[in-house]
Amino acid sequence: MSNNNEWGFATKAIHIGQEPDAESGATVPPIHLSSTFTQQSPGKHKGYEYSRSGNPTRNGLERCLAALEGGTWCGCFASGSAATAAVFASLSPGDKVLAYADVYGGTFRMLKQVFEGFGIVPIFTDDVSASSFANLIDDKTKIVWLESPTNPLLRCLDIAAIAEIAHSVGAKLAVDNTFATPVLQRPLTIGADYVVHSTTKYIGGHSDVVGGAVIVKDDALAEKTMFLQNALGGIPAPFDCFMQHRGIKTLQIRVERHSENALAVCKHLAGHSKLESIVYPHLESHPDYALAKKQMSAGGGMVSILFKGDDAASRAAAVKFCESIKVFSLAESLGGVESLVCHPAIMTHASIPKEIREARGVTDGLVRLSVGVENIEDLLADLDQALAKA
């Protein structure tokens, strides 16, 4: 079966990297668990030597992700953090990373507590506008790092405009596309140089495997990232790759349902007496609504809600809400078929100092919802009963 670039998204997701097994005809190819590969003569082999360097099961997943994101090469990693670290590991002491401030807490921790110690200089802007990046970028900036939508405030940034700014000084633009997935936006097609995923989330889609990926379309970046993938060794096991590839086959229909349910949740909660605001990219009240409508084909499955009251009151209401949920699960992570609720200040973003976190809007009254694919009536009823107790 040929890897036809003219195929639609769902066809690529199901077939690329999942060609029937040449030897047995198995429709689903076998998992290659071998750590090493027998050679015919020293240095003469069938394309694989050692599973850290390459594995047929991982290669199938990588080819599929590259095709879905519009890239030419993908490297898969043991986690989203490992994938992120591989991008930053391409830097040298004195190089700068310019990032929008609302990033995943683990990314902030990695930059400030790991790579800053190696001489990398992280710079954060609190302004989503392209002009803020233009004002801060200089010739020492080597990577501009974006999430769009961001975690957990769901701000959207103009990928194409910021790519031009990055390229004007020779920097590369890396976009964490975990929240949107290639179903809703493909950053490589509008100027990004790297796309990064925590494949733990929507790619795998079932909260049962941890993984990450870096996708590029430039040969030099592919060669550099491939070297770092092998040299640093943070690669996923073959079975983990199989699980992620299995999840990808339903990615489009899942993300469409996530988006549909999330928008229904927003409409249902609109005007609730206990909520200060509801944040969702495809709501007209969202500050980046116009850009989100242009850049993303749907709003995605993530919703953030802010409880009313002062710090103590909003925190108490948020915690009580999280404790009262029943169909939703109170858990870290996101993007699985099941709905999750998370208190970022206590959970996913606790590694960010309180004063920095709150200045960026991640307050104790903020709750993040990962809206799953359950029956929407059950999700709405669950939210209602939990809000009544908050």
Secondary structure, DSSP 8 states (H G I E B T S, - for coil): ----TTS-HHHHHHHTT----TTT--SS------SB---SBTTB-SS-SBTTT--HHHHHHHHHHHHHHT-SEEEEESSHHHHHHHHHTT--TT-EEEEES---HHHHHIIIIIIGGGT-EEEEES--SHHHHHHH--TTEEEEEEESS-TTT-----HHHHHHHHHHTT-EEEEE-TTTHHHH--GGGGT-SEEEEETTTTTT-SSS---EEEEES-HHHHHHHHHHHHHH-----HHHHHHHHHHHTTHHHHHHHHHHHHHHHHHHHTT-TTEEEEE-TTSTTSTTHHHHHHH-SS--SEEEEEE-SSHHHHHHHHHHHHHH-SSSEE-S---SSS-EEE-TTTTTTTTS-HHHHHHTT--TTEEEEE--SS-HHHHHHHHHHHHHH-
